[in-house]
Amino acid sequence: MKKNLSHALEITGLTDPGMVRGHNEDAIAYDAELGFAVLADGMGGYNAGEVASGIATTLLSQGVKAALEVMQPNEPEPMSGKPAAHRLLRLEVEKANLAIFQTAQSQPQCAGMGTTLVATLFYDNRLTIAHVGDSRVYRLRGDEFGPITKDHSLLQEQIDSGLITPEQAKLSQNKNLVTRAVGIDPQLDPELNDYDVQVGDIYVLCSDGLNDMVDDADIGLVLQTVGANLPLAAQQLIQMANDNGGRDNVSVILLRVTRDFAAERSLWRRLFGWLAR
């Protein structure tokens, strides 16, 4: 079973409907013991986005918890060599995708619903991120702050192709056009990436209701000034988004790495590593 990481990770989260929307279609879930967090920003139909994001966060939370009872996320997969966390998150996102798609097909009031998704799993001083759409993960490491995920959106594709600059993208009317979403099609290709983790890192999971309303530099400044108090930092980020117009639901999960959490190596793995030198 995966070791308890509550001694090494501090996690807090907040979600708010914002100043314009009548209901909240974002959903969040997190578990410091598992080193897991997930955030989803739903879309489609009257309240159907709320259904989609709720299915995604619930199924991923349940699936990851059950899987970690019987597997070690840092063990390398025989074929790919990637950590087992990679396959775990991919499978759970695919399960959530199919569940949302089938619900949308069977219930007319949910037709066309979907959700963005970003999920993080910490283990062995590492982090695996699965994401779909334009919800983001940012990282503050020392004085350096910025996103470590790249949006699956029309705007990002236009930036990558050189059609527009990042500065022009901030003024675009196409901010909400995502090129991937959970639950729209029966099959989905989530993006997965692995990162090394350092003590003192602060990670931000957020819906676009935050980064559309608050500049990256200002998000980073909040973390640098009040990041020692994560609940206060989360409240301040939500308040800033709402003070700037709050045109969308806004959600944040903040995670700080407080201690080393390297996995214990078995005698066989230590011997194998020594022989491989």
VMD Tcl script that draws the C-alpha trace (Angstrom):
set ca {
  {0.00 0.00 0.00}
  {1.16 3.54 -0.69}
  {2.66 5.33 2.30}
  {0.75 8.08 4.08}
  {1.95 11.45 2.73}
  {0.04 13.72 5.10}
  {3.32 14.40 6.95}
  {4.95 15.65 3.75}
  {2.15 17.47 1.94}
  {-0.12 20.29 3.03}
  {-3.24 20.64 0.89}
  {-6.16 23.06 0.88}
  {-8.85 23.87 -1.69}
  {-11.69 26.28 -2.38}
  {-14.35 26.61 -5.06}
  {-16.66 29.56 -5.64}
  {-19.43 30.30 -8.18}
  {-17.97 33.73 -8.95}
  {-19.89 36.96 -9.46}
  {-21.89 36.15 -12.61}
  {-22.83 32.47 -12.76}
  {-25.91 31.28 -10.91}
  {-24.44 27.91 -10.00}
  {-21.03 26.28 -9.69}
  {-19.98 23.74 -12.33}
  {-16.47 23.30 -10.90}
  {-15.66 20.39 -8.60}
  {-12.58 19.60 -6.50}
  {-11.36 16.72 -4.34}
  {-8.08 16.04 -2.56}
  {-6.49 13.67 -0.05}
  {-3.19 14.52 1.63}
  {-2.68 10.93 2.81}
  {-2.78 9.65 -0.76}
  {-0.94 12.65 -2.20}
  {-3.82 13.08 -4.64}
  {-5.81 16.06 -5.89}
  {-8.26 16.54 -8.77}
  {-10.05 19.60 -10.16}
  {-12.68 19.67 -12.91}
  {-14.47 22.52 -14.70}
  {-17.75 21.29 -16.18}
  {-19.52 22.52 -19.29}
  {-22.70 21.95 -21.28}
  {-26.44 22.25 -20.69}
  {-28.31 23.59 -17.70}
  {-26.43 22.26 -14.65}
  {-25.08 19.37 -16.77}
  {-21.54 20.69 -16.38}
  {-21.93 20.25 -12.65}
  {-22.90 16.62 -13.25}
  {-19.86 16.01 -15.46}
  {-17.33 17.57 -13.09}
  {-18.91 15.75 -10.14}
  {-18.67 12.39 -11.88}
  {-15.04 13.04 -12.83}
  {-13.81 14.04 -9.38}
  {-15.79 11.34 -7.58}
  {-14.72 8.48 -9.84}
  {-11.07 9.54 -9.92}
  {-10.94 9.89 -6.13}
  {-12.51 6.47 -5.61}
  {-10.47 4.78 -8.32}
  {-7.11 6.15 -7.22}
  {-7.78 5.27 -3.56}
  {-8.74 1.69 -4.45}
  {-5.75 1.23 -6.76}
  {-3.24 2.52 -4.21}
  {-4.38 -0.19 -1.79}
  {-2.84 -2.84 -4.03}
  {-0.06 -1.15 -6.05}
  {2.95 1.10 -5.62}
  {2.82 4.21 -7.84}
  {6.63 4.43 -8.16}
  {7.10 0.91 -9.55}
  {8.15 1.04 -13.22}
  {5.82 -0.49 -15.79}
  {7.46 -3.48 -17.57}
  {6.74 -2.25 -21.09}
  {7.07 1.53 -20.92}
  {9.41 1.94 -17.95}
  {7.18 4.77 -16.74}
  {5.99 4.78 -13.11}
  {2.80 2.87 -12.40}
  {1.19 6.19 -11.42}
  {1.19 7.06 -15.12}
  {-0.95 4.08 -16.08}
  {-3.15 4.46 -13.01}
  {-4.14 8.04 -13.79}
  {-4.64 7.30 -17.47}
  {-6.98 4.39 -16.73}
  {-9.00 6.34 -14.17}
  {-9.39 9.35 -16.49}
  {-10.51 7.02 -19.28}
  {-13.06 5.39 -16.95}
  {-14.44 8.78 -15.95}
  {-14.56 9.84 -19.59}
  {-16.65 6.82 -20.57}
  {-18.98 7.24 -17.58}
  {-19.66 10.88 -18.45}
  {-20.12 10.08 -22.14}
  {-22.59 7.27 -21.40}
  {-24.53 9.45 -18.97}
  {-24.76 12.22 -21.56}
  {-26.01 9.71 -24.15}
  {-28.65 8.18 -21.88}
  {-30.01 11.30 -20.17}
  {-31.31 14.04 -22.51}
  {-30.84 16.78 -19.93}
  {-27.11 15.93 -19.88}
  {-26.59 15.82 -23.66}
  {-23.29 17.39 -24.71}
  {-21.89 17.74 -21.23}
  {-18.19 17.41 -20.54}
  {-15.48 18.71 -18.27}
  {-11.87 19.78 -18.15}
  {-9.76 17.89 -15.66}
  {-6.40 18.12 -13.95}
  {-5.24 15.48 -11.47}
  {-2.01 15.20 -9.50}
  {-0.47 12.21 -7.73}
  {2.59 12.66 -5.50}
  {4.88 9.74 -4.63}
  {8.59 9.04 -4.07}
  {9.58 12.72 -4.38}
  {7.83 12.80 -7.75}
  {4.62 14.07 -9.24}
  {2.53 12.73 -12.10}
  {-0.04 15.07 -13.66}
  {-2.92 14.05 -15.91}
  {-4.78 16.87 -17.62}
  {-7.42 17.49 -20.25}
  {-8.59 20.93 -21.38}
  {-7.62 24.31 -19.97}
  {-7.55 23.78 -16.23}
  {-3.96 24.24 -15.10}
  {-1.21 23.34 -12.68}
  {1.26 26.06 -11.67}
  {4.40 25.65 -9.57}
  {6.25 28.05 -7.30}
  {9.83 26.90 -6.73}
  {11.98 29.46 -4.99}
  {11.39 32.69 -6.88}
  {10.27 30.97 -10.09}
  {6.54 30.73 -10.77}
  {4.63 29.61 -13.82}
  {2.37 26.95 -15.37}
  {3.74 23.44 -15.84}
  {0.76 22.25 -17.90}
  {-0.11 23.50 -21.37}
  {-3.77 24.20 -22.22}
  {-5.61 22.02 -24.71}
  {-7.30 25.02 -26.30}
  {-7.69 26.86 -29.58}
  {-5.79 29.81 -28.15}
  {-2.83 27.64 -27.16}
  {-2.73 26.10 -30.64}
  {-2.73 29.59 -32.16}
  {0.11 30.64 -29.85}
  {2.11 27.49 -30.66}
  {1.67 28.05 -34.40}
  {2.73 31.69 -34.14}
  {-0.64 33.10 -35.25}
  {-0.97 35.18 -32.09}
  {1.24 36.20 -29.19}
  {0.55 35.35 -25.53}
  {-0.24 39.04 -25.00}
  {-2.83 38.98 -27.80}
  {-4.29 35.78 -26.36}
  {-5.15 37.62 -23.15}
  {-7.50 39.88 -25.14}
  {-9.06 37.12 -27.24}
  {-12.77 36.30 -27.20}
  {-11.98 32.59 -27.72}
  {-10.65 31.81 -24.27}
  {-13.15 29.04 -23.56}
  {-12.71 26.97 -26.72}
  {-10.99 23.76 -25.56}
  {-9.69 21.15 -27.97}
  {-9.96 18.26 -25.51}
  {-12.58 17.57 -22.85}
  {-13.60 14.62 -20.69}
  {-16.89 12.98 -21.68}
  {-17.39 14.42 -25.18}
  {-16.24 11.31 -27.07}
  {-16.17 7.64 -26.01}
  {-12.37 7.61 -26.17}
  {-9.94 10.17 -24.80}
  {-6.20 10.78 -24.82}
  {-5.29 12.57 -21.58}
  {-1.88 14.21 -21.38}
  {0.40 12.81 -18.68}
  {3.73 14.20 -17.47}
  {6.10 13.45 -14.60}
  {8.07 15.94 -12.52}
  {10.65 15.82 -9.75}
  {9.47 17.45 -6.53}
  {11.48 19.56 -4.08}
  {10.77 20.48 -0.48}
  {9.25 23.96 -0.41}
  {7.48 23.65 -3.77}
  {3.94 25.04 -3.91}
  {1.60 23.70 -6.60}
  {-1.63 25.36 -7.75}
  {-4.44 23.48 -9.49}
  {-6.99 25.93 -10.88}
  {-9.90 26.32 -13.23}
  {-9.71 29.03 -15.89}
  {-11.94 31.17 -13.70}
  {-8.75 32.06 -11.82}
  {-6.16 32.58 -14.56}
  {-8.63 34.36 -16.87}
  {-9.29 36.91 -14.12}
  {-5.88 37.14 -12.41}
  {-2.51 37.53 -14.15}
  {0.06 34.82 -13.57}
  {2.41 37.33 -11.95}
  {-0.25 38.26 -9.40}
  {-1.01 34.61 -8.62}
  {2.68 34.06 -7.99}
  {2.91 37.17 -5.82}
  {0.12 35.89 -3.56}
  {1.95 32.60 -3.06}
  {5.25 34.35 -2.36}
  {3.71 36.70 0.21}
  {1.13 34.55 2.04}
  {2.03 31.06 0.83}
  {3.01 30.08 4.37}
  {-0.74 30.12 5.10}
  {-2.31 28.06 2.31}
  {-5.96 28.56 3.38}
  {-5.43 32.33 3.40}
  {-3.68 32.20 0.03}
  {-6.59 30.22 -1.47}
  {-9.09 32.72 -0.09}
  {-7.09 35.64 -1.47}
  {-6.87 34.09 -4.96}
  {-10.62 33.51 -5.06}
  {-11.25 37.06 -3.84}
  {-8.94 38.55 -6.46}
  {-10.74 36.67 -9.25}
  {-14.08 37.95 -7.99}
  {-12.79 41.50 -7.47}
  {-11.63 41.47 -11.11}
  {-15.09 40.54 -12.36}
  {-15.58 36.91 -11.39}
  {-17.05 36.09 -14.80}
  {-16.74 32.34 -14.22}
  {-16.71 29.79 -11.43}
  {-13.28 29.82 -9.80}
  {-11.56 26.94 -8.02}
  {-8.11 26.39 -6.57}
  {-6.27 23.59 -4.83}
  {-2.94 24.51 -3.22}
  {-0.32 21.92 -2.27}
  {2.94 22.57 -0.44}
  {5.73 20.02 -0.08}
  {6.90 20.22 3.53}
  {9.18 17.17 3.79}
  {11.05 14.62 1.73}
  {8.87 11.61 0.86}
  {11.22 9.27 -0.98}
  {9.93 5.69 -1.09}
  {11.81 3.04 0.81}
  {13.69 0.76 -1.55}
  {13.58 -2.99 -1.09}
  {16.88 -4.86 -0.66}
  {16.45 -6.40 -4.13}
  {15.87 -3.02 -5.79}
  {18.88 -1.50 -4.02}
  {21.04 -4.44 -5.14}
  {19.73 -4.20 -8.71}
  {20.46 -0.48 -8.76}
  {23.99 -1.08 -7.50}
  {24.67 -3.78 -10.12}
  {23.33 -1.52 -12.88}
  {25.93 1.17 -12.20}
}
mol new
graphics top color blue
foreach p $ca { graphics top sphere $p radius 0.5 }
foreach p [lrange $ca 0 end-1] q [lrange $ca 1 end] { graphics top cylinder $p $q radius 0.2 }
display resetview
